Amino acid sequence: MKDNNIKNDIKYEGFFDFEDIFSYESLTDSWFEFRVGKKKKSDIGEYFLYLSKNILDLHRDIMNGTYKHSGYKHFKIYDPKVRDIHKASIRDRVIHHAIYRAIYKYFDKFFIHDSYSCRVEKGTHKALDRFRYYYRKESLNDRETVWVLKCDIRKCFHSVDHNILKNIIRKYINCPRFLGVIDTVIDSFSSGATGKGIPLGNLTSQIFINIYLNEFDQFIKRDLKIKKYIRYADDFVIFSRDKRYLEELIPKMKIFLGEKLNFQMHPDKVFIKTVNSGVDFLGWVHFRDHKILRTKTKLRMYKKIFEDTRPEVLASYLGFLSYGNAYKLELKLMEI
């Protein structure tokens, strides 16, 4: 599958029907999508008790231009490092779903094939398969040594520049009222510095970060002409038989990320290794003919299973382990 060639000077005039995106029917559909898997929560039940009124009030505020995004509830998760999650109100999350439903398919067609995070028919397992495919291709089926440049963007969600994100979106969407609502959601959160950061808890943040980093993906493909590149959220890898070539790419990528996106590559998470020595990517350490689960991933998995012993939790991890060489570990889990 060929990647899209997108020129910076092209403006993609996305004509969206504002009335349709935020119609009563659309907001109701967004509510029911949002409610999936959350029916037992008390705040969901309270909102549902007065659903028609709540949706009508929200619809009125959007149409009148008086909609304001409320604040966030903050909590931390350990996965395994500490992550700050910010949870919006139900009312606001209905709007997030309406925005997401309207723009996902439109933007997805502009993304490169090898961007795998938060996309339909993509995901971790497809990225792992692609890693194996690119290694085989670059190594000429194990006949040549392959080097992998592995990079991580420092505090990715925390560092998103609101103005840059808005300007990128404006290259693709031409509907002032819709852009106004999108701006309201973007400006509803700050990671500390004014005009910086998008919250990990928002559904819209998933599509926003892909829109933002698509600029980098296009730079990789169009300007640097790199073919064997995989990105999953803020992690990315590049394959080559030439180590010096990979070393020369690093300053070019740093300059683009800094000047165009106000991002930095994590100084402690940039390395070049051979696949023979093991490359850590997406929870697995990849070798020439197999991959093993990273130790931290294994410990986190054990912790979660012991905290939640439901069969479906165990089944999900067994499915995850099927992506690699973890037969003995699968047997241990089945004995729990």
Rosetta blueprint (number, residue, H / E / L):
1 M L
2 K L
3 D L
4 N L
5 N L
6 I L
7 K L
8 N L
9 D L
10 I L
11 K L
12 Y L
13 E L
14 G E
15 F L
16 F L
17 D L
18 F H
19 E H
20 D H
21 I H
22 F L
23 S L
24 Y H
25 E H
26 S H
27 L H
28 T H
29 D H
30 S H
31 W H
32 F H
33 E H
34 F H
35 R H
36 V L
37 G L
38 K L
39 K L
40 K L
41 K L
42 S H
43 D H
44 I H
45 G H
46 E H
47 Y H
48 F H
49 L H
50 Y L
51 L H
52 S H
53 K H
54 N H
55 I H
56 L H
57 D H
58 L H
59 H H
60 R H
61 D H
62 I H
63 M H
64 N H
65 G L
66 T L
67 Y L
68 K L
69 H L
70 S L
71 G L
72 Y L
73 K E
74 H E
75 F E
76 K E
77 I E
78 Y E
79 D L
80 P L
81 K L
82 V E
83 R E
84 D E
85 I E
86 H E
87 K E
88 A L
89 S L
90 I H
91 R H
92 D H
93 R H
94 V H
95 I H
96 H H
97 H H
98 A H
99 I H
100 Y H
101 R H
102 A H
103 I H
104 Y H
105 K H
106 Y H
107 F H
108 D H
109 K L
110 F L
111 F L
112 I L
113 H L
114 D L
115 S E
116 Y L
117 S L
118 C L
119 R L
120 V L
121 E L
122 K L
123 G L
124 T H
125 H H
126 K H
127 A H
128 L H
129 D H
130 R H
131 F H
132 R H
133 Y H
134 Y H
135 Y H
136 R H
137 K H
138 E H
139 S L
140 L L
141 N L
142 D L
143 R L
144 E L
145 T L
146 V L
147 W E
148 V E
149 L E
150 K E
151 C E
152 D E
153 I E
154 R L
155 K L
156 C H
157 F H
158 H H
159 S H
160 V L
161 D E
162 H H
163 N H
164 I H
165 L H
166 K H
167 N H
168 I H
169 I H
170 R H
171 K L
172 Y L
173 I E
174 N L
175 C L
176 P H
177 R H
178 F H
179 L H
180 G H
181 V H
182 I H
183 D H
184 T H
185 V H
186 I H
187 D L
188 S L
189 F L
190 S L
191 S L
192 G L
193 A L
194 T L
195 G L
196 K E
197 G L
198 I L
199 P L
200 L L
201 G L
202 N L
203 L H
204 T H
205 S H
206 Q H
207 I H
208 F H
209 I H
210 N H
211 I H
212 Y H
213 L H
214 N H
215 E H
216 F H
217 D H
218 Q H
219 F H
220 I H
221 K H
222 R H
223 D H
224 L L
225 K L
226 I L
227 K L
228 K L
229 Y E
230 I E
231 R E
232 Y E
233 A L
234 D L
235 D E
236 F E
237 V E
238 I E
239 F E
240 S E
241 R L
242 D L
243 K H
244 R H
245 Y H
246 L H
247 E H
248 E H
249 L H
250 I H
251 P H
252 K H
253 M H
254 K H
255 I H
256 F H
257 L H
258 G H
259 E H
260 K H
261 L H
262 N L
263 F L
264 Q L
265 M E
266 H L
267 P L
268 D L
269 K L
270 V L
271 F E
272 I E
273 K E
274 T E
275 V H
276 N H
277 S H
278 G L
279 V E
280 D E
281 F E
282 L L
283 G L
284 W E
285 V E
286 H E
287 F L
288 R L
289 D L
290 H L
291 K E
292 I E
293 L E
294 R L
295 T H
296 K H
297 T H
298 K H
299 L H
300 R H
301 M H
302 Y H
303 K H
304 K H
305 I H
306 F H
307 E H
308 D L
309 T L
310 R L
311 P H
312 E H
313 V H
314 L H
315 A H
316 S H
317 Y H
318 L H
319 G H
320 F H
321 L H
322 S L
323 Y L
324 G L
325 N L
326 A L
327 Y H
328 K H
329 L H
330 E H
331 L H
332 K H
333 L H
334 M H
335 E L
336 I L
